[in-house]
Amino acid sequence: MNDLGDPSPPSMVDKARLSALANPLISVLLALSLVGYAFGSYGFPVPKVLLFGGLEDGHYWRLITPIFLHFGALHLIFNALWLGLLGSKIERAAGSIQALMLIVAIAIASNVGQYLWTGSVRFGGMSGVIYGLLGYLWIHHAIFPRPIYALPRELVGFMLAWLLICMTGVLDFLLGVGIANAAHLCGLLAGMALGLIFGYVESHKRANRQ
């Protein structure tokens, strides 16, 4: 029991609510990923309106919606943790609108890359976006250092090594699942390009103010 001068520490629910309020965009993306997980993992037929494509029908949102589809609990949990870690950095520092623009651009690049590489529309997951956010933070911080964008070298090294391991096809063979390697690589390159652009612009603005 606590007296009036010693308030109880915030509960897990309180912490989750505060985190959602601080990162509304990331919270919405996580909620949509949970919906996509239900379609991808519980035998529901995935609606055509969520699969990649749709340009001929004017369904432009289908360039993005595959990022919300998840196939298995580990797939969802892994992506949710990384999205929360990396995405919240950008949302807190740059705001929800800029973070949304970055994520949309990376999502399109990673999804288009995966489709062009495989020719299939049946893929999904947030990992292409995650690699894009990693690349954005990595390059942006190198050009225009911001403490909130700093990432441990070990983390960047691990993610790049994981990308290369996945590209060998070893995990596809051992786990019996298909990994969207093209989406990972295209997402990373798109994020690095955006980090270069935004980092240079912010660095140039700072130089002009001095």
KEMARGU-87339 format. One record per residue (C-alpha): residue number from 1; x, y, z; residue in one letter. Coordinates in nm, 2 decimals. Example, Ala and Ser with C-alpha at 12.3 -4.5 7.8 and 13.67 -1.06 7.14 Angstrom:
<atoms>
+-----+--------+--------+--------+----+
|   i |      u |      v |      w | aa |
+-----+--------+--------+--------+----+
|   1 |   1.23 |  -0.45 |   0.78 |  A |
|   2 |   1.37 |  -0.11 |   0.71 |  S |
+-----+--------+--------+--------+----+
</atoms>
This chain:
<atoms>
+-----+--------+--------+--------+----+
|   i |      u |      v |      w | aa |
+-----+--------+--------+--------+----+
|   1 |   0.00 |   0.00 |   0.00 |  M |
|   2 |   0.12 |   0.35 |  -0.09 |  N |
|   3 |   0.05 |   0.66 |   0.11 |  D |
|   4 |  -0.07 |   0.98 |  -0.06 |  L |
|   5 |   0.28 |   1.11 |  -0.11 |  G |
|   6 |   0.40 |   0.79 |  -0.28 |  D |
|   7 |   0.18 |   0.73 |  -0.59 |  P |
|   8 |   0.18 |   0.39 |  -0.74 |  S |
|   9 |   0.41 |   0.33 |  -1.04 |  P |
|  10 |   0.23 |   0.33 |  -1.38 |  P |
|  11 |   0.09 |   0.00 |  -1.48 |  S |
|  12 |   0.16 |  -0.18 |  -1.82 |  M |
|  13 |  -0.17 |  -0.05 |  -1.95 |  V |
|  14 |  -0.08 |   0.31 |  -1.85 |  D |
|  15 |   0.26 |   0.27 |  -2.02 |  K |
|  16 |   0.10 |   0.14 |  -2.33 |  A |
|  17 |  -0.15 |   0.42 |  -2.34 |  R |
|  18 |   0.12 |   0.69 |  -2.29 |  L |
|  19 |   0.33 |   0.53 |  -2.57 |  S |
|  20 |   0.03 |   0.52 |  -2.80 |  A |
|  21 |  -0.04 |   0.89 |  -2.73 |  L |
|  22 |   0.33 |   0.98 |  -2.79 |  A |
|  23 |   0.35 |   0.77 |  -3.12 |  N |
|  24 |   0.00 |   0.78 |  -3.27 |  P |
|  25 |   0.12 |   0.68 |  -3.62 |  L |
|  26 |   0.32 |   0.38 |  -3.51 |  I |
|  27 |   0.02 |   0.28 |  -3.29 |  S |
|  28 |  -0.21 |   0.29 |  -3.59 |  V |
|  29 |   0.03 |   0.09 |  -3.81 |  L |
|  30 |   0.06 |  -0.17 |  -3.53 |  L |
|  31 |  -0.31 |  -0.20 |  -3.51 |  A |
|  32 |  -0.34 |  -0.25 |  -3.89 |  L |
|  33 |  -0.07 |  -0.51 |  -3.88 |  S |
|  34 |  -0.27 |  -0.70 |  -3.62 |  L |
|  35 |  -0.57 |  -0.70 |  -3.86 |  V |
|  36 |  -0.34 |  -0.81 |  -4.14 |  G |
|  37 |  -0.21 |  -1.09 |  -3.91 |  Y |
|  38 |  -0.56 |  -1.22 |  -3.86 |  A |
|  39 |  -0.61 |  -1.24 |  -4.24 |  F |
|  40 |  -0.26 |  -1.40 |  -4.30 |  G |
|  41 |  -0.25 |  -1.65 |  -4.01 |  S |
|  42 |  -0.60 |  -1.78 |  -3.94 |  Y |
|  43 |  -0.71 |  -1.93 |  -4.26 |  G |
|  44 |  -0.92 |  -1.63 |  -4.37 |  F |
|  45 |  -0.89 |  -1.57 |  -4.75 |  P |
|  46 |  -0.68 |  -1.26 |  -4.79 |  V |
|  47 |  -0.90 |  -1.01 |  -4.97 |  P |
|  48 |  -0.78 |  -0.90 |  -5.31 |  K |
|  49 |  -0.80 |  -0.54 |  -5.20 |  V |
|  50 |  -0.51 |  -0.61 |  -4.96 |  L |
|  51 |  -0.28 |  -0.78 |  -5.21 |  L |
|  52 |  -0.03 |  -0.60 |  -5.41 |  F |
|  53 |  -0.14 |  -0.45 |  -5.75 |  G |
|  54 |  -0.46 |  -0.28 |  -5.84 |  G |
|  55 |  -0.32 |  -0.01 |  -6.06 |  L |
|  56 |  -0.55 |  -0.12 |  -6.35 |  E |
|  57 |  -0.85 |  -0.09 |  -6.11 |  D |
|  58 |  -0.75 |   0.24 |  -5.95 |  G |
|  59 |  -0.67 |   0.06 |  -5.62 |  H |
|  60 |  -0.36 |   0.26 |  -5.55 |  Y |
|  61 |  -0.36 |   0.17 |  -5.18 |  W |
|  62 |  -0.26 |  -0.18 |  -5.28 |  R |
|  63 |   0.09 |  -0.05 |  -5.34 |  L |
|  64 |   0.11 |  -0.02 |  -4.97 |  I |
|  65 |  -0.13 |  -0.27 |  -4.80 |  T |
|  66 |   0.09 |  -0.58 |  -4.82 |  P |
|  67 |   0.30 |  -0.43 |  -4.54 |  I |
|  68 |   0.02 |  -0.51 |  -4.30 |  F |
|  69 |  -0.02 |  -0.88 |  -4.39 |  L |
|  70 |   0.17 |  -1.11 |  -4.15 |  H |
|  71 |   0.20 |  -1.48 |  -4.15 |  F |
|  72 |   0.25 |  -1.62 |  -3.80 |  G |
|  73 |   0.29 |  -1.48 |  -3.46 |  A |
|  74 |   0.67 |  -1.46 |  -3.47 |  L |
|  75 |   0.65 |  -1.27 |  -3.80 |  H |
|  76 |   0.41 |  -1.01 |  -3.64 |  L |
|  77 |   0.60 |  -0.98 |  -3.31 |  I |
|  78 |   0.94 |  -0.94 |  -3.47 |  F |
|  79 |   0.82 |  -0.67 |  -3.70 |  N |
|  80 |   0.62 |  -0.50 |  -3.43 |  A |
|  81 |   0.92 |  -0.47 |  -3.20 |  L |
|  82 |   1.14 |  -0.33 |  -3.47 |  W |
|  83 |   0.87 |  -0.09 |  -3.60 |  L |
|  84 |   0.82 |   0.04 |  -3.24 |  G |
|  85 |   1.19 |   0.08 |  -3.19 |  L |
|  86 |   1.29 |   0.25 |  -3.52 |  L |
|  87 |   0.96 |   0.41 |  -3.62 |  G |
|  88 |   0.90 |   0.59 |  -3.29 |  S |
|  89 |   1.24 |   0.76 |  -3.32 |  K |
|  90 |   1.14 |   0.92 |  -3.64 |  I |
|  91 |   0.79 |   1.01 |  -3.53 |  E |
|  92 |   0.91 |   1.17 |  -3.21 |  R |
|  93 |   1.18 |   1.37 |  -3.39 |  A |
|  94 |   1.02 |   1.46 |  -3.73 |  A |
|  95 |   0.65 |   1.43 |  -3.65 |  G |
|  96 |   0.38 |   1.20 |  -3.76 |  S |
|  97 |   0.33 |   1.35 |  -4.11 |  I |
|  98 |   0.69 |   1.32 |  -4.22 |  Q |
|  99 |   0.71 |   0.98 |  -4.07 |  A |
| 100 |   0.40 |   0.87 |  -4.26 |  L |
| 101 |   0.55 |   1.01 |  -4.58 |  M |
| 102 |   0.87 |   0.82 |  -4.53 |  L |
| 103 |   0.69 |   0.49 |  -4.45 |  I |
| 104 |   0.46 |   0.52 |  -4.75 |  V |
| 105 |   0.75 |   0.59 |  -4.98 |  A |
| 106 |   0.95 |   0.30 |  -4.84 |  I |
| 107 |   0.65 |   0.07 |  -4.85 |  A |
| 108 |   0.59 |   0.14 |  -5.22 |  I |
| 109 |   0.96 |   0.09 |  -5.30 |  A |
| 110 |   0.99 |  -0.24 |  -5.11 |  S |
| 111 |   0.66 |  -0.38 |  -5.24 |  N |
| 112 |   0.73 |  -0.29 |  -5.60 |  V |
| 113 |   1.07 |  -0.44 |  -5.58 |  G |
| 114 |   0.94 |  -0.77 |  -5.44 |  Q |
| 115 |   0.67 |  -0.79 |  -5.71 |  Y |
| 116 |   0.92 |  -0.72 |  -5.99 |  L |
| 117 |   1.16 |  -0.98 |  -5.85 |  W |
| 118 |   0.91 |  -1.26 |  -5.79 |  T |
| 119 |   0.62 |  -1.18 |  -6.02 |  G |
| 120 |   0.38 |  -1.28 |  -5.73 |  S |
| 121 |   0.14 |  -1.06 |  -5.54 |  V |
| 122 |   0.11 |  -1.30 |  -5.25 |  R |
| 123 |   0.36 |  -1.15 |  -5.01 |  F |
| 124 |   0.35 |  -0.93 |  -4.70 |  G |
| 125 |   0.51 |  -0.80 |  -4.39 |  G |
| 126 |   0.65 |  -0.48 |  -4.24 |  M |
| 127 |   1.01 |  -0.59 |  -4.27 |  S |
| 128 |   1.08 |  -0.40 |  -4.59 |  G |
| 129 |   0.97 |  -0.08 |  -4.42 |  V |
| 130 |   1.18 |  -0.17 |  -4.11 |  I |
| 131 |   1.49 |  -0.21 |  -4.32 |  Y |
| 132 |   1.40 |   0.13 |  -4.48 |  G |
| 133 |   1.37 |   0.30 |  -4.15 |  L |
| 134 |   1.70 |   0.14 |  -4.05 |  L |
| 135 |   1.87 |   0.28 |  -4.36 |  G |
| 136 |   1.71 |   0.62 |  -4.31 |  Y |
| 137 |   1.83 |   0.66 |  -3.95 |  L |
| 138 |   2.17 |   0.52 |  -4.03 |  W |
| 139 |   2.25 |   0.76 |  -4.32 |  I |
| 140 |   2.06 |   1.06 |  -4.19 |  H |
| 141 |   2.26 |   1.04 |  -3.86 |  H |
| 142 |   2.58 |   1.01 |  -4.05 |  A |
| 143 |   2.51 |   1.33 |  -4.25 |  I |
| 144 |   2.32 |   1.53 |  -3.99 |  F |
| 145 |   2.38 |   1.38 |  -3.64 |  P |
| 146 |   2.09 |   1.38 |  -3.41 |  R |
| 147 |   2.11 |   1.19 |  -3.08 |  P |
| 148 |   1.76 |   1.04 |  -3.12 |  I |
| 149 |   1.86 |   0.90 |  -3.46 |  Y |
| 150 |   2.17 |   0.73 |  -3.33 |  A |
| 151 |   2.19 |   0.35 |  -3.36 |  L |
| 152 |   2.45 |   0.12 |  -3.21 |  P |
| 153 |   2.69 |  -0.01 |  -3.47 |  R |
| 154 |   2.63 |  -0.36 |  -3.35 |  E |
| 155 |   2.26 |  -0.32 |  -3.43 |  L |
| 156 |   2.32 |  -0.20 |  -3.78 |  V |
| 157 |   2.58 |  -0.47 |  -3.84 |  G |
| 158 |   2.34 |  -0.74 |  -3.71 |  F |
| 159 |   2.06 |  -0.62 |  -3.94 |  M |
| 160 |   2.28 |  -0.61 |  -4.25 |  L |
| 161 |   2.43 |  -0.95 |  -4.17 |  A |
| 162 |   2.07 |  -1.09 |  -4.12 |  W |
| 163 |   1.98 |  -0.94 |  -4.46 |  L |
| 164 |   2.27 |  -1.12 |  -4.63 |  L |
| 165 |   2.20 |  -1.45 |  -4.45 |  I |
| 166 |   1.84 |  -1.43 |  -4.57 |  C |
| 167 |   1.95 |  -1.36 |  -4.92 |  M |
| 168 |   2.15 |  -1.69 |  -4.93 |  T |
| 169 |   1.82 |  -1.89 |  -4.91 |  G |
| 170 |   1.94 |  -2.09 |  -4.61 |  V |
| 171 |   1.65 |  -1.98 |  -4.39 |  L |
| 172 |   1.40 |  -2.05 |  -4.66 |  D |
| 173 |   1.54 |  -2.41 |  -4.67 |  F |
| 174 |   1.57 |  -2.46 |  -4.29 |  L |
| 175 |   1.24 |  -2.29 |  -4.19 |  L |
| 176 |   1.04 |  -2.38 |  -4.49 |  G |
| 177 |   0.91 |  -2.03 |  -4.54 |  V |
| 178 |   0.96 |  -1.77 |  -4.81 |  G |
| 179 |   1.15 |  -1.45 |  -4.71 |  I |
| 180 |   1.08 |  -1.13 |  -4.91 |  A |
| 181 |   1.45 |  -1.06 |  -4.97 |  N |
| 182 |   1.38 |  -0.81 |  -5.25 |  A |
| 183 |   1.15 |  -0.61 |  -5.03 |  A |
| 184 |   1.42 |  -0.60 |  -4.76 |  H |
| 185 |   1.69 |  -0.48 |  -5.00 |  L |
| 186 |   1.47 |  -0.23 |  -5.18 |  C |
| 187 |   1.34 |  -0.10 |  -4.86 |  G |
| 188 |   1.69 |  -0.05 |  -4.72 |  L |
| 189 |   1.81 |   0.13 |  -5.04 |  L |
| 190 |   1.50 |   0.35 |  -5.04 |  A |
| 191 |   1.55 |   0.44 |  -4.68 |  G |
| 192 |   1.92 |   0.52 |  -4.73 |  M |
| 193 |   1.83 |   0.74 |  -5.03 |  A |
| 194 |   1.57 |   0.93 |  -4.82 |  L |
| 195 |   1.81 |   0.96 |  -4.53 |  G |
| 196 |   2.07 |   1.11 |  -4.77 |  L |
| 197 |   1.82 |   1.36 |  -4.90 |  I |
| 198 |   1.67 |   1.47 |  -4.57 |  F |
| 199 |   2.00 |   1.46 |  -4.39 |  G |
| 200 |   2.16 |   1.68 |  -4.66 |  Y |
| 201 |   1.87 |   1.93 |  -4.65 |  V |
| 202 |   1.88 |   1.96 |  -4.27 |  E |
| 203 |   2.26 |   1.99 |  -4.27 |  S |
| 204 |   2.23 |   2.26 |  -4.54 |  H |
| 205 |   1.97 |   2.45 |  -4.34 |  K |
| 206 |   2.19 |   2.45 |  -4.03 |  R |
| 207 |   2.49 |   2.57 |  -4.23 |  A |
| 208 |   2.29 |   2.87 |  -4.37 |  N |
| 209 |   2.17 |   2.96 |  -4.01 |  R |
| 210 |   2.53 |   2.98 |  -3.89 |  Q |
+-----+--------+--------+--------+----+
</atoms>
